[in-house]
């Protein structure tokens, strides 16, 4: 390499850029804590949306008990830290469910792993690498800290005896990770069995049957099949209809009623104010003519079972062009026109709903899916696992999701279309991963602005970079800008993959989140590990490889460990900037005030309260798994990354536990299902680490260490197989003995609660009155708004 290339490499791997990033991150974290405490004190409705959600019946538990909310921490600065850290796992499971508890446990386990590995590497690996014979800088040199590679495996020469220390460290690292992961899988299996044994969980009593042949798509046929297999145990058979159009029509009807009532209330308030003003001015108490003499007036929802009073729907008056909800400055006569419009709109929609419900075979055709609700949990478990059908490929049977997690809009897709959509989504994922090379290479190139400026002679960039006064700023930009751009670009990927997956036929929204997480994890590996480590190393040494292809092994063995600097900076940005954005809930902070200003109806107020209050489990699981994978790979190659990972998981544990306990709430409960594949992803990261170490030992010309590493790799695979065989299957379906014992202790005799059988009715088939109560009852601040 030439002198210029050597200097650029030193700048790229200069630990001063990492130290600068760390200092900036600490400043961001301190500012975030100050702002968060101010928000808690002055805007508690922003920081605690879970409390607002508890006011709405649709957030109630299935037994109609309200959503549990913890008391707000003291408004004193940082008082929330103590209450957050002291809240136990058992209490979290009881009040927030397994999804919340196991994600918190996931973060805590990773923090423990990397804290232990940080201490171990400081004692063993740092002295081994720093004092290696291959170092390019002498200890007495003033530039001793000019390269992080001096504390990495790249500083150890080939065939060195120090590689035995690396192998010993490798065994300790693998044993530590497997031990803590083993503890987690035991806990997961234990609590999942309890989850399947609870009597207040509707999914414990139901299964979903898909791809039912057309000649069996009747209530009598499906009931007869399962009643023969499980006599007197079938409580309800719900043949799923494609009723999303009917649901949309009923929602429009509810909106029309809501708008109509709001205008009547607004008009009554205006008339009352006008009456009091007239009385005070004229000395008379007689009111001026107005629409209503009551301060609050509402109109009942028209019964859906009735038909319209006239055979045809009356023509609607033209809708006002300015706004569907007139402003207070409009005259009462204009508001009366709007009231008339929404009144007639109700009649029109009511007539359409009547016609649609009278011909459901055309407006809501049957799908090939049925949800069977059984009398006992044990029967549902047997039905989900037993081969009921004669032909194994005739139907697919699985556990039904909880009612709120059923993905109703995608149950009407045929098996042929399902396969096409699955292949299409996988092809899109592959294309995105492949073409990610273009932006990844561009982002990676920003680490050397001098080389970029050389490609644009005479440009502003070249003049700016060549100015010696800007050298410090250029070094800062080179160290901070590439991972920051990568962080921002990757924020879009969860939305993209969830949109792609939403077109597939997946019966559970929990499974949609799980597949989104898996897609993200795969993409993060490609974008943050493969391209950064492999492609970055090849581009860095491309000239030397072309000049001397025979030295490619030696060049890559020294270049790959150096890419840890970029990855450490990316992890630091996620630790500080990512946690800051999550803790402050920046999306809610920027959007909610505008929604609050424009909220007039109860529905709009509820939507403004719930904006950005759902926790993104898929994104956070994938991101945390990716950070873990990167750190696992480099734990014995560049052990400095252990401290960075410990810092990331320590900050993430505190911030995300606070959000999950007091702020966010999941839309549905998956019983900790997302943790299962996240646990597997930890083993995938360990596999990457072991394969990398086998390759690096080979590059370092140390075959005995490589062979022993292969044995360690085989041991990890056996561990994975052992855990899957002994824990994961039971965790999925539970234990029949546990289910029987739970019912005996509760004195329920394994009977399903009365209201659970109807929870799996498609929302589009529910009466409008029921949908109205579910949507609008329980208004914020107990506002006396008569919506029915």
Buried (B, 14 or more C-beta within 10 A) or exposed (E): EEEEBEEBBEBBBBBBBBEBBBEBBEEBBEEBBEBBBEBBEEEEBBBBBBBBBBBBBBBBEBEEEBBEBBEBBEEEBEBBEEBBEEBEBEEBBEBBBBBBBBBBBBBBBBBBBBBBBBEBBBEBBEEBBBEBEBBEBEEEEEEEBBBBBBBBBBBBBBEBEBBBBBBBBBBBBBEBBBEBBBEBBEBBBBBBBBBBBBBEBBBBBBBBBBBBEEEBBBEEBBBBBBBEBBEEBBBBBBBBBBBBEBBEBBBBBBBBBBBBBBBBBBBBEBBBEBBEEBBEEEEEEEBEEBBEEEEEBBBEBBEBEEEBEEEEBEEBEEEBEEEBBBEEEBEBEBBBBBBBBBBBBBBBBBBBBBEBBEEBEEBBEBBBBBBBBBBBBBBBBBBBBEEBBEEEEEBBBBBBBBBBBBBBEBBBBEEEEBEBBBEEBEEBBEEBBEEBBEBBEEBBBBBBBBBBBBEEEEEEBBEBBEEEEBEEEBBBBBBBBBBBBBBEBBEEBBEBBBEBBBBBBBBBBBBBBBBBBBBBBBBBBBBBBBBBBBBBBBBBBEEBBEEEEEEBEBBBBBBBBBBBBBBBBBBBBBBBBBBBBBBBBEEBBEEBEEBBEEBBBBBBBBEBBBBBBBBBBBBBBBBBBBBBBBBBBBBBBBBBBBBBBBBBBBBBBBBBBBBBBBBBBBBBBBBBBBBBBBBBBBBBBBBBBBBBBBBBBBBBBBEEBBEBBBEBBEBBEEBBEEBEEEBBEBBBBBBBEBBBEBBEEEEBEBBBBEEBBEBBBBBBBBBBBEBBBBBBBBBBEEEEBEBE
